Amino acid sequence: MEFARRLKEGDGGDIGVHASITVAQALLAGGVVDELRLVIAPGVAEGGRRLLEGLHAMRFETLSSSMSSTGYLMVGYRVLA
């Protein structure tokens, strides 16, 4: 987590995590996430892991939302302290 903190404090652009719930959960739990950008598919799986499951309570502010022509919902959230 210390590596992620140093990256966040340094100069540079955004850091993205794609398709890794484990890494995303660790970063959220460590308090180093400023924004979430989620793509929500228009389907329901029978099982699977949930991004926010097992994490402490958090609040989010909606920054943006849009829908693709195929029904995917793209949502941006700011993580509030």
TORVO-154603 format. One record per residue (C-alpha): residue in three letters; x, y, z. Coordinates in steps of 0.02 Angstrom, whole numbers, plus 32768, in hexadecimal, padded with zeros to 4 digits. Last residue first. Layout:
# residues N
alaXYZ
...
***
This chain:
# residues 81
ala7D468235809B
leu7CE982357FF6
val7D1981C27F66
arg7CEC82197EC3
tyr7C8081B07E50
gly7C7D81977D93
val7BF8812C7D41
met7BF680D17C9A
leu7B57806D7C7B
tyr7B5F7FE87BF4
gly7AC17FDF7B8A
thr7B097FB87ADE
ser7B00806D7AA2
ser7B64809D7B3B
met7B1780F17BD1
ser7B5981897C2D
ser7B7F81BF7CDE
ser7BED82427D2D
leu7C2F82857DD1
thr7BC1822A7E4E
glu7BFD824A7F00
phe7C2C81B27F67
arg7C228183801E
met7C7C80F2806E
ala7C54807080F4
his7CE67FFB8114
leu7D0A7F768093
gly7CD37EBF8098
glu7C707EC77FF5
leu7C907F677F92
leu7CC57F167EEE
arg7C527E807EF6
arg7C937DD47ECA
gly7C387D587E61
gly7B947D007E57
glu7AFE7CE87DEA
ala7B317D747D77
val7AB77DFC7D45
gly7AB97E597CA1
pro7ABF7F097C5B
ala7B787F227C84
ile7BB17FA97CFC
val7C5180067CCE
leu7C98805D7D67
arg7D0880F37D79
leu7D3A81087E2F
glu7D9081A47E6E
asp7E0981DA7EF6
val7E49812F7F2B
val7ED981297FA9
gly7E7480FE8045
gly7EC780578066
ala7E207FFB8060
leu7DFE80467FB4
leu7EAC80157F77
ala7E997F647FBA
gln7DEB7F547F6D
ala7E2A7F8F7EC3
val7EBB7F147EC9
thr7E4A7E807EF3
ile7DC17EB67E7A
ser7E3D7EB07DEC
ala7DEF7ED07D40
his7E467F757D1A
val7E9E7FE17D9A
gly7EC980907D60
ile7F4781107D9C
asp7F2381C17D66
gly7FA9823A7D35
gly8051826C7D78
asp80A982BE7E09
gly80BE82627EAC
glu804C82537F43
lys7FDF81CD7EF2
leu807581687EBA
arg80C0816F7F6A
arg801B81357FB6
ala801080A57F39
phe80C0806C7F67
glu809380748021
met800080008000
***
